[in-house]
Amino acid sequence: MNAPLPATAAEPRLTSLSHGGGCGCKIAPGVLSEILKGTARLPMPPELLVGIETADDAAVYQLNDEQALIATTDFFMPIVDDPYDFGRIAATNAISDVYAMGGKPIMALALVGMPISVLSTATIGRILEGGESVCKAAGIPIAGGHTIDSVEPIYGLVALGLVHPKRVKRNADARPGDVLVLGKPLGVGVLSAALKKEKLDAAGYERMISTTTRLNTPGPELAAIDGVHALTDVTGFGLAGHALELARGAKLSLDIEWNKVPVLEGVRELARAGFVTGASGRNWAGYGAEIAVPKGFEDAELALLTDPQTSGGLLVSCAPETVDQVLAVFRSHGFGQAAVIGQARAGTAGARLTIR
């Protein structure tokens, strides 16, 4: 067994130890589809309300007439160098999937893989403390977990939650005429790319931490609104990828008004300067054939459309008459940049997602 590094020894930057950070570590959508091909044919019990068939955010298993269990897991390599912030971001991202199903978190299990010959026990402890702080904010315990000695630092959670079976919000239940609302601005992947190259200033870092550690607490309240038909969260496949999952599941086409999509301050300038992730290009290669973009759409804008979001915002598909109520829920939870970004329409033979 490798000996742990003494707490006083010099340590490398956390991001230098990972080949990809945050949700940018996800396997490219095209490759993932090939890997999972055929698994949906496995027999599923009737109590399993949500499985893998629509690439939803979590599994949901009905326990009784009043309760269904939400189960999900998320983990990744460092997206930032500060160990406490890394733990916070990873935990927030994992718990988000419970909120995205309309549920309330009840507990978590920690998933920890660390290169113990490279990182000190103090640094690893700070990562875990960051995760614990987010679980405390969500009102849940970390009730256990598993640890391994790994080549790259890995941290995340198994997150469990409860939801009423009739309030489960899948990503496949959008309806024609629905309005799309996005809860958080885009740009986390771009900021992480700039950070890794040491080109992100203090203000940019603060914006990045602020958005990635904000729990998607509006989820349960949104699920209680009858006119909210579908929910998902925007993570590693970018806005385009997760919007496509919503469109495919409901057999609809989506129109996104690009000038209405919120973007974090300073991100466009960084993207135009070339600070984009490799995951952005892999995302486009995996699903770009299903998307129509305007003539002359800039490369930087395309990178934002496919930008992997770590702990990104909720994407809501709701009836037009409930839009004000949905926005009010977001505002009441401190999501001041939540915005209407598009609409759903009956599916066509062409692109499932059109950027206007």
PyMOL commands that set and color helices and strands:
alter all, ss='L'
color gray80, all
select helices_A, chain A and resi 14-17+22-25+29-36+39-41+83-100+121-138+165-167+188-196+202-212+219-223+238-250+258-260+267-272+278-290+299-305+320-332
alter helices_A, ss='H'
color red, helices_A
select strands_A, chain A and resi 48-50+59-62+68-76+104-114+142-149+154-163+179-182+228-233+252-256+291-292+314-318+339-346+353-355
alter strands_A, ss='S'
color yellow, strands_A
deselect
rebuild
show_as cartoon
